[in-house]
Amino acid sequence: MKKLSARRRHPLAALVVLLLALAATGGLYAAFAPADKAQADETAQSLTIEEGKKLYAVGCASCHGTGAQGTTDGPSLVGVGAAAVDFQVGTGRMPAQQPGAQVPRKKVIYTQAEIDQLAAYISSLGAGPAVPTKNEYSPDGADIAKGGELFRTNCAQCHNFTGKGGALTHGKFAPSLEGVDPKHIYEAMQTGPQNMPSFPDTTLSEQNKKDIIAYLDAVNGDDTESPGGLELGGLGPVSEGLFAWVFGLGGLIAIAVWLAARTAKAKKS
């Protein structure tokens, strides 16, 4: 008894008891609470996928196949990932109204909750790019100058140097990026919709994508003023060259005619 009393009076006795209590509490929590939470999350995810499967059967299966394996009217969706669904359906491109060289952007017919359900179902069929978080696509703190350099190198050939869009071959086109949600721009770079190549993180890092989004926001924002003055629609060298030919060369011809007429008049007098 004396030895036990001496141990109880030991300076570290209280600390040992506290550690044992914490370990017991943590063990009980790990044994019960996480299992319940994980099971609840798994059930909720299963319900989301099931609802997405129902939506898919009604709005998508006729073109992409009952198992999303693809048909002659639509490509396979296995492995495209949730980001591709969020982009295509979230911009109204899907479901498509009619086949064509390119599916244009149109009014969205699904709610965001339904889009999430469709994305969950397609994602369950095969791994692919996930829907980005706000922190990934937010332009806050990005390098606008670097974004402009990356955009001119990788995107301007089709979208024009300010993202105004442009024509491609065989009835295809690069759409305007003005007013497009930053999330959808990020998803487009991740997934490469329609004629666009994909730019995964191994090609353009997450920071690179943020920089590009910041650049587009800077040149197409609501309060943006062109630093070069009149931008002529921001369509690039074609419109600028036409302006130079019509007004610049036309002005030079008018000046030359005026000078010639004045010289002739001076000689006569």
SULBELNOR-V482509 format. One record per residue. N is the residue number from 1. RES is the residue in one small letter. OMEGA is omega in whole degrees, 0 to 359 (999 if undefined). NEAR is the number of other C-alpha atoms within 12 Angstrom. Layout:
N,RES,OMEGA,NEAR  N,RES,OMEGA,NEAR
This chain:
1,m,179,7  2,k,180,8  3,k,180,9  4,l,178,10  5,s,179,10  6,a,179,12  7,r,179,15  8,r,180,16  9,r,181,13  10,h,182,14  11,p,184,11  12,l,183,13  13,a,181,16  14,a,180,14  15,l,179,14  16,v,179,15  17,v,180,16  18,l,179,13  19,l,178,14  20,l,179,14  21,a,179,14  22,l,180,14  23,a,179,14  24,a,179,14  25,t,179,15  26,g,179,15  27,g,179,14  28,l,179,14  29,y,179,15  30,a,183,15  31,a,187,14  32,f,188,14  33,a,183,15  34,p,180,16  35,a,179,14  36,d,181,14  37,k,179,15  38,a,179,15  39,q,178,14  40,a,179,14  41,d,180,14  42,e,178,15  43,t,179,14  44,a,179,16  45,q,178,22  46,s,178,18  47,l,178,19  48,t,179,26  49,i,181,28  50,e,177,23  51,e,177,24  52,g,178,33  53,k,178,30  54,k,178,22  55,l,179,29  56,y,182,34  57,a,182,22  58,v,190,17  59,g,189,25  60,c,189,34  61,a,183,28  62,s,179,22  63,c,187,27  64,h,179,26  65,g,183,22  66,t,178,23  67,g,180,24  68,a,181,30  69,q,179,23  70,g,176,20  71,t,177,17  72,t,181,12  73,d,182,18  74,g,182,24  75,p,175,21  76,s,179,23  77,l,179,35  78,v,179,26  79,g,179,26  80,v,176,36  81,g,182,32  82,a,182,37  83,a,180,39  84,a,178,42  85,v,181,44  86,d,179,43  87,f,186,41  88,q,182,39  89,v,181,38  90,g,176,35  91,t,178,35  92,g,180,24  93,r,177,29  94,m,357,35  95,p,182,34  96,a,178,27  97,q,182,19  98,q,178,14  99,p,179,15  100,g,180,16  101,a,180,16  102,q,180,24  103,v,182,26  104,p,174,27  105,r,179,27  106,k,183,17  107,k,180,17  108,v,182,22  109,i,179,21  110,y,172,27  111,t,179,17  112,q,178,19  113,a,178,19  114,e,177,27  115,i,178,37  116,d,179,34  117,q,176,31  118,l,180,45  119,a,179,43  120,a,180,39  121,y,180,37  122,i,179,43  123,s,180,32  124,s,181,28  125,l,181,23  126,g,183,21  127,a,178,19  128,g,181,25  129,p,179,33  130,a,175,30  131,v,184,33  132,p,175,29  133,t,180,17  134,k,180,17  135,n,181,18  136,e,185,29  137,y,179,32  138,s,180,29  139,p,182,29  140,d,177,20  141,g,181,18  142,a,180,26  143,d,184,24  144,i,181,25  145,a,178,22  146,k,178,21  147,g,177,34  148,g,178,30  149,e,180,23  150,l,181,29  151,f,180,33  152,r,181,21  153,t,190,17  154,n,191,25  155,c,189,36  156,a,180,28  157,q,181,23  158,c,188,29  159,h,185,29  160,n,190,33  161,f,174,33  162,t,177,38  163,g,180,36  164,k,180,29  165,g,180,24  166,g,182,25  167,a,173,19  168,l,183,18  169,t,173,12  170,h,177,10  171,g,179,14  172,k,181,19  173,f,172,25  174,a,186,31  175,p,174,32  176,s,179,27  177,l,180,33  178,e,178,28  179,g,180,21  180,v,179,24  181,d,179,26  182,p,178,34  183,k,181,32  184,h,175,37  185,i,178,45  186,y,181,45  187,e,178,44  188,a,178,41  189,m,181,39  190,q,192,38  191,t,180,33  192,g,182,25  193,p,175,33  194,q,185,26  195,n,185,23  196,m,174,24  197,p,178,19  198,s,179,25  199,f,179,26  200,p,183,23  201,d,177,19  202,t,179,13  203,t,174,16  204,l,182,24  205,s,177,20  206,e,179,28  207,q,177,28  208,n,180,35  209,k,177,44  210,k,180,39  211,d,179,33  212,i,178,42  213,i,178,47  214,a,178,35  215,y,180,36  216,l,177,44  217,d,181,34  218,a,184,28  219,v,182,32  220,n,181,27  221,g,182,21  222,d,184,12  223,d,185,9  224,t,172,17  225,e,182,15  226,s,180,17  227,p,181,10  228,g,182,10  229,g,181,10  230,l,187,13  231,e,178,21  232,l,179,19  233,g,181,21  234,g,184,28  235,l,173,26  236,g,191,23  237,p,181,17  238,v,180,15  239,s,179,18  240,e,178,18  241,g,178,15  242,l,178,16  243,f,180,20  244,a,181,16  245,w,185,16  246,v,186,15  247,f,180,16  248,g,180,15  249,l,177,15  250,g,178,15  251,g,178,15  252,l,178,15  253,i,180,15  254,a,178,15  255,i,180,15  256,a,178,14  257,v,180,14  258,w,179,14  259,l,179,14  260,a,180,14  261,a,181,14  262,r,178,14  263,t,179,13  264,a,179,12  265,k,180,11  266,a,179,10  267,k,180,9  268,k,180,8  269,s,999,7
